[in-house]
Amino acid sequence: MKREKDLVDKDDGHPVRDPAAWPNNGLGLPSSRVEHSPVIPELKASKGVPLQDGAEMWRIDRDGKETLAAVYNRRQQRWISL
């Protein structure tokens, strides 16, 4: 079992991920368990990106239907599920 300090990158503070763990495949492209799903590049901002109050998280199903899933509340510093 890894210690908590070993789970965070010492240089940038981001979580350290096992490149073999799903959905990571070690190529910078997350894998999917959905058949015929598109491959989406995984990007990382070196110092993170501050979330603005009211930022939205959308869910897109395989038919392309978009559903608002959550809104970020900056004061509470958490996502509010809808």
C-alpha positions in Angstrom: 0.0 0.0 0.0 1.4 3.4 -0.9 1.7 6.2 1.6 -0.3 9.4 1.0 2.9 11.4 0.3 3.8 8.9 -2.5 0.4 9.6 -4.2 1.3 13.3 -5.0 4.0 14.5 -7.4 6.6 16.3 -5.4 7.2 18.9 -8.2 3.7 19.9 -9.2 1.4 18.6 -6.5 -0.8 16.7 -9.0 -1.9 13.1 -8.2 0.6 10.4 -9.3 -1.3 8.0 -11.5 -0.4 4.4 -12.4 -0.1 4.5 -16.2 -1.5 1.0 -16.4 -4.6 1.8 -14.3 -7.9 2.2 -16.1 -8.8 4.6 -17.8 -5.2 5.6 -18.2 -3.4 3.6 -20.8 0.0 5.4 -20.5 -0.3 7.1 -23.9 -2.0 10.3 -22.7 -5.3 9.0 -24.2 -7.8 7.7 -21.7 -9.3 4.4 -22.7 -13.0 3.7 -22.6 -15.3 0.7 -21.8 -17.9 2.0 -24.3 -17.7 0.4 -27.6 -16.8 2.7 -30.5 -16.2 5.7 -28.3 -13.9 8.4 -29.5 -10.4 8.7 -28.0 -9.9 12.0 -26.3 -6.5 13.5 -25.4 -5.8 13.8 -21.7 -4.4 17.3 -21.0 -2.7 18.6 -17.8 -2.2 22.2 -16.8 1.1 22.3 -14.9 -0.1 24.5 -12.1 -3.8 23.7 -12.3 -6.6 25.9 -13.5 -8.7 27.8 -11.0 -12.4 27.0 -11.3 -14.7 30.0 -11.6 -17.9 30.2 -9.6 -20.7 28.8 -11.7 -18.4 26.6 -13.9 -20.4 23.8 -15.5 -19.8 20.1 -15.9 -21.7 18.5 -18.8 -22.5 14.9 -19.5 -22.7 13.8 -23.1 -24.2 10.5 -24.0 -23.3 8.4 -27.0 -26.2 9.9 -29.0 -24.7 13.4 -28.4 -27.4 14.5 -25.9 -26.0 17.0 -23.5 -27.1 17.2 -19.9 -25.9 19.6 -17.2 -24.5 17.4 -14.5 -23.0 19.8 -11.9 -22.2 23.5 -11.2 -19.1 24.6 -9.2 -19.7 26.6 -6.1 -16.5 28.5 -5.4 -17.5 29.6 -1.9 -18.1 26.0 -0.8 -15.2 24.8 -3.1 -17.2 21.9 -4.4 -19.3 20.7 -7.3 -23.1 20.8 -6.8 -24.8 17.8 -8.5 -28.0 18.5 -10.4 
